[in-house]
Amino acid sequence: MTTTTSQTGSASAWPAEPEPTARKRRGKKRSPYPMWFYLPAAIIYIGLFVVPTFTSFYFSLTRWTIFDSEFVGLENFQTFFSEPFLFQSLIHTLIYAAITSGLKVVLGLLIGVFLSSQIIARGYLRSVVFFPVLVSAVGVGVTFSVLMDPFDGLINKSLAVFGIEGPGWLTDPNLALYSVAFVDVWSGVGIATLIYIAGIVAIPQEYFEAAKVDGANAVKSFWNITLPLMRPATTTVIILSLIGGLRSFALIWTMTNGGPGFSSDVLASMVYKQYQAGFYGLSTAGNVVLFVLVAVIVVPLFWFLNRKEVDQ
């Protein structure tokens, strides 16, 4: 009888296991069936991205045609970095990406703040800013090629009314790359503006009301409230515009074909030219260089910007 009592007492001395913990342990074994829903997406991703990516790495080390290939090691990459025009296209790519991404961030933020204020026809103006995004890069390129014609273009004719002789926007080697970059900004700033508007609308109005009570004007409210709280939107705009700038091809090819000469060639256009000339291995090496360039710039930048968000 004593033994029974002691065992019962000792058993009751231990606290009962909490119900949520017990349920969590029992629920560790999950059903595998929902994982099958990932299979179609995984097959498409592997087939359209992973396999072509690793295949291109291999073919960049070969001299290949449709029917044959010869392994040449790093010869294609040596040729790429030794040819002055190919290496110059790499510099142009960095310049183009810096200009377009920087202007899209600044202009997108300013326009987003303006179109988030209480102004007349705000909805219409938002539509006007976003409309160029809906037009294809080829359509934008053809339109601005006509507008920037040095003799019959509307831009230079408008400048001539004020006695200003317009330059050769697309025929001057010193201006061609920058002219295309500004057109890229015009056509793509709508996305940046839309992202910033969404970020501004998500900021609680109580912050601005409290700042107004403390006597802060519009500039101080923007600097101390809007700008810090827009960091996630800014990160998104920087990453998207930078990737787009580094990979840009259609607009440049439509407006200048990389000319005059090689003055507006970027990596993507040079890769296409090498492919047209039949240097398939060299063009594949250029694709690999472009892939590595985007990864080396964007991945650390994305990590750094997100880390800054967490720290703040």
KELUM-13610 format. One line per field, with one value per residue: residue number from 1; x, y, z of N, C-alpha, C in turn. Coordinates in steps of 0.02 Angstrom, whole numbers, always signed. Each point is the difference from the previous one (the first is absolute). Example, Ala and Ser with C-alpha at 12.3 -4.5 7.8 and 13.67 -1.06 7.14 Angstrom:
<recs>
n c(1:2) $
n.u c(+660:-18) $
n.v c(-284:+53) $
n.w c(+390:-36) $
ca.u c(-45:+42) $
ca.v c(+59:+59) $
ca.w c(+0:+3) $
c.u c(+45:-39) $
c.v c(+60:+55) $
c.w c(+0:+37) $
</recs>
This chain:
<recs>
n c(1:2:3:4:5:6:7:8:9:10:11:12:13:14:15:16:17:18:19:20:21:22:23:24:25:26:27:28:29:30:31:32:33:34:35:36:37:38:39:40:41:42:43:44:45:46:47:48:49:50:51:52:53:54:55:56:57:58:59:60:61:62:63:64:65:66:67:68:69:70:71:72:73:74:75:76:77:78:79:80:81:82:83:84:85:86:87:88:89:90:91:92:93:94:95:96:97:98:99:100:101:102:103:104:105:106:107:108:109:110:111:112:113:114:115:116:117:118:119:120:121:122:123:124:125:126:127:128:129:130:131:132:133:134:135:136:137:138:139:140:141:142:143:144:145:146:147:148:149:150:151:152:153:154:155:156:157:158:159:160:161:162:163:164:165:166:167:168:169:170:171:172:173:174:175:176:177:178:179:180:181:182:183:184:185:186:187:188:189:190:191:192:193:194:195:196:197:198:199:200:201:202:203:204:205:206:207:208:209:210:211:212:213:214:215:216:217:218:219:220:221:222:223:224:225:226:227:228:229:230:231:232:233:234:235:236:237:238:239:240:241:242:243:244:245:246:247:248:249:250:251:252:253:254:255:256:257:258:259:260:261:262:263:264:265:266:267:268:269:270:271:272:273:274:275:276:277:278:279:280:281:282:283:284:285:286:287:288:289:290:291:292:293:294:295:296:297:298:299:300:301:302:303:304:305:306:307:308:309:310:311:312) $
n.u c(+42:+55:+20:-62:-6:+62:-17:-60:+28:+48:-50:-37:+62:+2:+16:-62:+12:+22:-63:+18:+43:-46:-43:+49:+15:-65:+4:+57:-33:+21:-56:+26:-64:-4:+55:-45:-31:+59:-18:-59:-2:+18:-41:-46:+12:+4:-54:-28:+25:-7:-34:-36:-5:-4:-46:-22:+8:-25:-50:+4:+13:-44:+23:-62:-31:-50:+49:+43:+46:+43:+25:-5:-31:+44:+11:-64:+12:+56:-34:-48:+44:+24:-59:+24:-34:+20:+61:+0:-29:+48:+44:-22:+2:+57:+22:-25:+21:+57:-1:-21:+37:+52:-12:-9:+52:+39:-10:+7:+48:+29:-7:+23:+44:+14:-1:+31:+14:-32:+2:-14:-47:+4:-59:-18:+32:-26:-56:+9:+20:-50:-31:+58:-15:-61:+41:+6:+57:-23:-62:+25:+40:-48:-42:+44:+9:-65:-17:+50:-34:+65:-34:-38:+37:-53:+44:+38:-57:-19:+61:-9:-61:+38:+18:-18:+61:-46:+26:+47:-61:-13:+25:-1:+61:+5:-53:+16:+49:+15:-7:+26:+48:-3:-1:+48:+26:-12:+21:+49:-2:-48:+41:+55:-34:-23:+61:+24:-47:+10:+64:-12:-44:+49:+29:-5:-58:-3:+48:-33:-54:+37:+30:-61:-22:+56:-35:+2:+39:-19:+51:-10:-64:+18:+44:-44:-51:-14:+56:+4:-66:+30:+40:-51:-39:+43:+4:-66:-7:+46:-23:-64:+12:+39:-41:-52:+37:+20:-64:+1:-46:-65:+0:+58:-19:-58:+30:+51:-24:+9:-23:+29:+22:+37:-19:-53:+49:-44:+7:-63:+11:+56:-34:-50:+43:+30:-60:-16:+61:-34:+18:-27:+60:+21:-55:+10:+64:-21:-43:+52:+38:-52:-8:+67:+0:-57:+24:+59:-36:-49:+29:+63:-21:-33:+53:+39:-43:-10:+66:+6:-48:+31:+58:-38) $
n.v c(-60:-3:-56:-21:+20:-26:-53:+0:+11:-47:-37:+16:-13:-40:+59:+8:-35:+61:+15:+65:-13:-34:+48:+43:-41:-7:+67:-25:-56:+31:+11:-48:-9:+51:-35:-43:+48:-8:-61:+21:+42:-52:-39:+48:+12:-65:-11:+55:-16:-52:-40:+50:+18:-62:-8:+62:-18:-58:+23:+38:-62:+6:-25:+22:-47:+1:-21:+45:-23:+48:-37:+64:-21:+41:-29:-18:-14:-30:-26:-16:-13:-33:-14:+56:-16:-62:+17:+41:-53:-32:+47:-3:-65:+8:+40:-39:-53:+33:+23:-55:-40:+42:+14:-65:-9:+49:-8:-66:+15:+47:-36:-53:+41:+26:-60:+0:+61:+46:-25:+46:-42:-20:-29:+55:+39:-40:+2:+66:+1:-41:+40:+34:-22:+18:+46:-40:-29:-44:+4:+0:-50:-27:+13:-15:-52:+4:+3:-43:-5:+3:-19:-54:-13:-17:-35:-14:-15:-29:-27:-14:-9:-24:-16:-59:-14:-44:-40:-41:-4:-29:+53:+35:-25:+64:-2:-46:-23:+63:+10:-60:+15:+62:-29:-40:+54:+34:-55:+1:+67:-19:-53:+39:+42:-52:-25:+60:+6:-64:+16:+56:-31:-45:+60:-17:+28:-41:-27:+12:-25:-48:-8:+5:-40:-34:+22:-63:+29:+11:+43:+21:+2:+26:+41:+12:+3:+36:+34:+2:+15:+35:-19:-38:+53:+38:-48:-6:+66:+4:-53:+16:+64:-22:-49:+41:+44:-48:-18:+65:-11:-13:+43:-22:-62:+17:+37:-39:-61:+33:+38:+51:-44:+3:+63:-34:-39:-45:-34:+13:+62:+1:-29:+41:+49:-26:-8:+61:+15:-42:+48:-60:-27:+49:-7:-66:+11:+41:-49:-41:+42:+7:-66:-9:+47:-22:-63:+19:+38:-37:-60:+24:+36:-52:-38:+47:+12:-65:-5:+53:-33:-59:+30:+29) $
n.w c(+0:+39:-30:+0:+63:+12:-35:+30:+59:-13:-24:+53:+23:-55:-26:-14:-55:-15:-8:-8:+52:+35:-16:+18:+53:+12:-10:+25:+0:-53:-29:-38:-1:+45:+16:-21:+34:+31:-15:-23:+52:+39:-34:+0:+64:+12:-36:+24:+60:+41:-40:-27:+64:+24:-48:+13:+65:-19:-37:+54:+15:-50:-57:-2:-34:-43:-41:+24:+43:+15:+49:+21:+54:+26:-58:+4:+63:-19:-52:+42:+48:-53:-27:-27:-56:+9:+19:-53:-29:+35:-18:-62:+11:+32:-49:-47:+34:+11:-62:-31:+38:-3:-64:-9:+41:-24:-66:+8:+44:-38:-55:+33:+29:-59:-29:+59:-20:+32:-61:-45:-21:+63:-7:-34:+43:+45:-35:-5:+63:+12:-42:+2:+61:-22:-24:-51:+17:-44:+24:+62:-18:-35:+49:+46:-40:-10:+64:+5:-56:-18:-53:+1:+53:+35:+33:-52:-30:+56:+5:-64:+24:+49:-62:+22:-17:-14:+45:-22:+26:-58:-29:+55:-11:+16:-40:-44:+38:+13:-66:-15:+43:-24:-60:+20:+26:-56:-31:+46:+3:-42:-10:-2:-38:-34:+3:-15:-46:-16:+1:-33:-39:+4:-3:+63:-8:+52:-36:-56:+28:+28:-59:-26:+49:-14:-52:-22:-45:-64:-2:+62:-15:-59:+28:+50:-42:-54:-2:+67:+1:-49:+48:+22:-12:+31:+46:-4:+0:+47:+30:-7:+13:+49:+15:-7:+34:+41:-5:-3:-46:+8:+51:+24:-11:+24:+46:+16:+11:+56:-48:-33:-43:+55:-12:-21:-18:+22:+56:+12:-22:+36:+49:-14:-3:+54:+22:-21:+25:+38:+45:-5:+1:-39:-37:+6:-12:-47:-16:+7:-35:-41:+1:-5:-47:-24:+5:-24:-40:-24:+3:-2:-52:-23:+14:-27:-49:-5:+5:-40:-35:+9:-15:-46) $
ca.u c(-42:+46:+34:-48:-9:+61:+4:-50:+23:+56:-25:-37:+46:+24:-53:-27:+30:-47:-36:+28:+64:-15:-30:+54:+40:-38:-10:+63:-4:-48:-18:+43:-38:+2:+63:-7:-23:+59:+35:-4:+41:+70:+19:+6:+58:+61:+6:+8:+51:+58:+35:+33:+54:+59:+20:+36:+66:+40:+12:+44:+68:+8:-13:-53:-50:-60:+12:+64:+29:+70:+17:+57:+16:-16:+19:-53:+2:+60:-16:-49:+30:+55:-27:-17:-71:-37:+10:-33:-72:-9:+0:-63:-55:+2:-21:-71:-38:+5:-40:-72:-25:+3:-53:-66:-11:-11:-61:-57:-16:-29:-66:-44:-21:-45:-65:-34:-27:-68:+3:-55:+10:+53:-7:+18:+72:+30:-7:+46:+68:+8:-16:+58:+19:-41:+23:+58:+64:+9:-42:+32:+61:-17:-28:+52:+47:-28:+0:+69:+35:+35:-22:-73:-31:-39:+38:+46:-41:-25:+56:+16:-46:+31:+67:+48:+15:-2:+54:-19:-12:+16:+55:+62:+25:+5:-67:-47:-15:-37:-67:-40:-11:-53:-63:-14:-27:-68:-47:-2:-8:-68:+2:+28:-50:-54:+25:+5:-68:-25:+35:-22:-69:+2:+24:-56:-8:+11:+68:-1:-40:+42:+52:-31:-12:+65:+24:+42:-27:-3:+68:+21:-40:+26:+68:+3:-52:-11:+61:+21:-49:-2:+60:-16:-17:+62:+38:-32:+12:+71:+16:-34:+26:+69:-2:-23:+52:+55:-22:-35:+19:-49:-4:+63:+5:-50:+16:+67:+36:+65:+42:+45:+58:-14:-3:-56:-6:+4:+16:-52:+3:+61:-12:-42:+42:+45:-41:-15:+60:+17:+45:-48:+34:+16:-62:-20:+44:-27:-59:+22:+27:-58:-32:+42:-1:-63:+1:+51:-22:-67:-8:+26:-38:-64:+15:+19:-58:-45:+32:-11:-70:-5:+36:-39) $
ca.v c(+60:+57:+5:+28:+71:+38:+4:+47:+67:+21:+12:+63:+56:+29:+40:-26:+31:+48:-26:+22:-33:-68:+2:+17:-60:-47:+27:+6:-40:+32:-38:+19:+13:+69:+14:-15:+58:+36:-36:+32:+61:-20:-26:+57:+39:-37:-7:+64:+43:-33:-37:+46:+37:-42:-16:+57:+1:-48:+21:+58:-27:-37:+32:-45:+14:-39:-72:-22:+43:-14:+30:+46:+27:+71:+41:+48:+54:+39:+42:+51:+54:+30:+42:+65:+17:-43:+26:+65:-11:-12:+66:+32:-32:+27:+70:+1:-23:+50:+59:-15:-18:+59:+48:-30:+5:+70:+26:-39:+23:+68:-3:-37:+45:+50:-30:-23:+59:+20:+43:-9:-50:-44:-64:+7:+9:-65:-38:+27:-20:-72:-22:-24:-69:-47:-1:-44:+34:+12:+58:+60:+13:+26:+67:+49:+6:+52:+64:+22:+9:+65:+48:+6:-19:+52:+30:+51:+53:+42:+39:+50:+57:+45:+17:-49:-53:-64:-46:-66:-39:-71:-5:+22:-54:+21:+11:-53:-42:+39:+14:-61:-7:+45:-28:-56:+28:+25:-55:-45:+32:-13:-56:+25:+44:-42:-32:+51:+20:-54:+6:+60:-11:-47:+33:+24:+73:+27:+27:+67:+43:+16:+46:+66:+28:+21:+58:-19:+18:-55:-25:-40:-61:-44:-23:-38:-51:-34:-30:-61:-54:-23:-39:-62:+17:+21:-61:-34:+39:-4:-67:-11:+44:-19:-60:+20:+38:-44:-47:+37:-16:+15:+72:+20:-28:+33:+70:+14:-61:+2:+51:-7:-42:-41:+49:-14:-72:-28:-71:-39:+13:-31:-72:-12:+11:-57:-56:+12:-12:-71:-17:-23:-10:+66:+31:-35:+25:+65:-11:-21:+61:+41:-34:+8:+71:+14:-33:+30:+67:+2:-41:+35:+62:-20:-20:+60:+43:-33:+2:+68:+4:-35:+37:+58) $
ca.w c(+0:+4:-65:-49:+14:-18:-73:-24:+18:-42:-68:-2:+14:-63:-31:-63:-60:-29:-58:-65:-13:-20:-67:-46:-11:-40:-67:-37:-60:-45:-59:-57:-60:-26:-35:-70:-36:-22:-53:-66:-1:+4:-66:-45:+21:-16:-73:-35:+30:+27:-53:-47:+32:+5:-68:-27:+30:-36:-69:+0:+0:-62:-65:-20:-50:+14:-8:+27:+51:+16:+64:-6:+65:+14:-58:-15:+49:-14:-58:+20:+38:-37:-54:+31:-6:+46:+68:+4:+10:+72:+33:-19:+38:+68:-3:-17:+58:+53:-18:+0:+67:+43:-18:+15:+72:+20:-30:+24:+67:-3:-33:+45:+54:-29:-18:+60:+34:-19:-59:-47:-53:+22:-33:-70:-5:+13:-62:-50:+18:-7:-68:-39:+19:-39:-69:-8:-10:-72:-17:+27:-37:-67:+8:+18:-56:-43:+35:+9:-64:+4:-51:-4:+63:+34:+55:-27:-30:+55:+23:-51:+9:+49:-23:+25:-47:+35:-16:-26:+60:-11:-49:+32:+43:+69:+27:-17:+57:+49:-27:+10:+73:+21:-25:+45:+62:-15:-9:+57:+64:+25:+47:+63:+30:+27:+61:+52:+21:+44:+64:+35:+23:+57:+61:+41:+0:+67:+3:-29:+44:+59:-21:-11:+67:+26:-37:-57:-65:-48:-14:+57:+1:-52:+17:+62:+2:-64:-28:+35:-5:-69:-15:-37:-69:-33:-14:-56:-61:-17:-25:-64:-52:-13:-41:-66:-34:-18:-52:-52:-69:-52:-13:-31:-67:-42:-11:-26:-20:+32:-32:-59:+15:+59:+54:+46:+11:+67:-3:-34:-73:-26:-2:-59:-60:-6:-22:-71:-39:+1:+55:+50:+64:+28:+23:+61:+53:+17:+42:+66:+32:+20:+56:+59:+17:+35:+65:+44:+21:+29:+60:+60:+12:+30:+69:+38:+10:+47:+67:+26:+22:+64:+51:+21) $
c.u c(+43:+34:-44:-8:+60:+6:-49:+20:+56:-22:-35:+45:+25:-57:-21:+30:-51:-31:+28:+65:-13:-29:+53:+42:-37:-6:+63:-3:-55:-13:+44:-40:+0:+65:-5:-23:+59:+32:-7:+43:+74:+25:+10:+62:+65:+10:+15:+54:+63:+39:+31:+59:+64:+24:+39:+70:+46:+17:+42:+74:+15:-5:-51:-41:-61:+15:+63:+23:+71:+18:+63:+18:-21:+17:-52:+1:+62:-11:-47:+33:+60:-24:-24:-74:-43:+6:-33:-75:-15:-2:-65:-59:-3:-24:-75:-42:+1:-45:-74:-27:+1:-56:-69:-15:-18:-66:-62:-22:-34:-70:-50:-25:-49:-69:-35:-30:-70:+3:-59:+20:+57:-3:+20:+75:+37:-3:+49:+71:+11:-9:+61:+22:-37:+22:+63:+63:+13:-41:+28:+62:-14:-26:+54:+54:-24:+4:+71:+40:+33:-25:-76:-35:-35:+40:+46:-38:-27:+56:+18:-45:+30:+73:+54:+10:+5:+56:-26:-8:+23:+57:+66:+25:+3:-69:-46:-19:-42:-71:-45:-15:-57:-68:-20:-30:-72:-50:-7:-12:-69:-3:+26:-50:-56:+22:+4:-69:-29:+33:-23:-70:-1:+26:-59:-1:+12:+70:+2:-40:+39:+55:-27:-13:+65:+30:+44:-33:+4:+69:+24:-39:+25:+66:+1:-52:-4:+62:+24:-49:-7:+59:-17:-18:+62:+44:-27:+14:+73:+16:-31:+29:+72:+4:-21:+53:+58:-19:-31:+26:-48:-1:+63:+5:-49:+21:+67:+35:+70:+46:-13:+65:-17:-14:-57:-11:+6:+12:-51:+2:+63:-7:-41:+40:+47:-39:-18:+60:+22:+49:-42:+33:+16:-63:-26:+43:-23:-62:+18:+28:-57:-35:+39:+0:-63:+0:+48:-23:-64:-4:+31:-38:-67:+9:+15:-60:-49:+28:-10:-71:-7:+33:-41:-67) $
c.v c(+62:+11:+31:+74:+40:+6:+50:+71:+24:+15:+67:+59:+33:+40:-31:+38:+49:-27:+24:-36:-72:-3:+14:-61:-50:+23:+7:-39:+29:-44:+22:+21:+72:+17:-15:+60:+43:-31:+32:+63:-17:-26:+58:+41:-34:-3:+65:+45:-38:-36:+47:+38:-41:-21:+57:+6:-49:+26:+64:-21:-38:+47:-44:+27:-42:-75:-24:+50:-23:+36:+42:+31:+73:+46:+53:+59:+43:+46:+56:+59:+32:+44:+66:+16:-44:+24:+68:-7:-15:+65:+37:-29:+28:+72:+5:-21:+51:+60:-17:-17:+60:+49:-28:+4:+71:+26:-38:+21:+68:+0:-37:+43:+52:-29:-32:+57:+16:+50:-15:-51:-48:-67:+2:+6:-65:-44:+23:-22:-74:-23:-24:-71:-51:-6:-43:+41:+15:+60:+65:+18:+30:+71:+52:+4:+53:+68:+29:+5:+69:+52:+11:-18:+58:+34:+55:+56:+47:+44:+56:+61:+51:+17:-47:-54:-66:-46:-63:-49:-72:-9:+24:-55:+18:+7:-61:-42:+37:+16:-60:-10:+44:-24:-60:+24:+23:-58:-44:+32:-11:-57:+23:+45:-40:-33:+51:+24:-52:+4:+60:-9:-46:+32:+26:+77:+30:+30:+72:+49:+19:+48:+70:+34:+26:+58:-16:+21:-59:-30:-44:-65:-49:-30:-48:-57:-39:-37:-61:-59:-26:-44:-67:+13:+21:-60:-36:+36:-5:-68:-11:+42:-17:-63:+17:+38:-44:-46:+34:-18:+29:+74:+25:-24:+34:+70:+11:-60:-1:+54:+69:-34:-49:+44:-13:-75:-17:-75:-40:+10:-30:-76:-17:+8:-58:-61:+7:-16:-73:-21:-23:-10:+66:+35:-33:+22:+70:-5:-20:+60:+44:-31:+11:+73:+18:-31:+33:+68:-4:-38:+33:+64:-15:-19:+61:+43:-32:-1:+68:+9:-32:+40:+61:-21) $
c.w c(+0:-66:-52:+10:-21:-75:-27:+15:-43:-71:-4:+14:-64:-32:-67:-59:-29:-64:-66:-17:-23:-70:-53:-15:-43:-72:-41:-65:-45:-61:-59:-61:-24:-37:-74:-41:-24:-62:-69:-5:+1:-68:-50:+17:-19:-76:-35:+29:+20:-56:-52:+31:+3:-69:-31:+29:-37:-70:-4:-1:-65:-59:-35:-58:+17:+1:+35:+53:+15:+64:-8:+67:+8:-59:-17:+48:-9:-59:+19:+34:-35:-58:+30:-2:+46:+72:+9:+10:+73:+39:-16:+40:+71:+1:-11:+61:+56:-14:+6:+69:+47:-14:+16:+75:+20:-28:+23:+69:-1:-30:+45:+57:-27:-15:+59:+40:-25:-57:-46:-53:+18:-35:-73:-8:+15:-62:-53:+14:-13:-72:-40:+17:-42:-72:-4:-11:-73:-22:+26:-40:-69:+6:+14:-53:-49:+34:+6:-64:-1:-49:+2:+65:+34:+55:-26:-35:+54:+28:-49:+5:+48:-19:+25:-52:+37:-21:-35:+57:-7:-50:+28:+47:+74:+34:-7:+61:+52:-24:+10:+74:+24:-26:+43:+66:-10:-4:+62:+67:+29:+49:+67:+36:+33:+65:+56:+24:+47:+69:+40:+28:+62:+64:+41:+3:+69:+6:-25:+44:+63:-18:-10:+67:+30:-39:-59:-65:-48:-13:+57:+4:-53:+21:+59:+3:-65:-24:+40:-7:-71:-18:-35:-73:-39:-18:-60:-65:-23:-32:-69:-56:-17:-42:-71:-39:-23:-57:-60:-70:-51:-18:-36:-72:-48:-19:-35:-30:+30:-27:+29:+18:+55:+61:+48:+9:+74:-7:-40:-76:-31:-4:-63:-64:-11:-23:-74:-44:+0:+54:+60:+68:+34:+25:+63:+59:+22:+43:+71:+38:+24:+60:+65:+22:+39:+69:+49:+25:+41:+66:+62:+15:+33:+73:+43:+15:+48:+70:+31:+26:+68:+56:+24:+30) $
</recs>
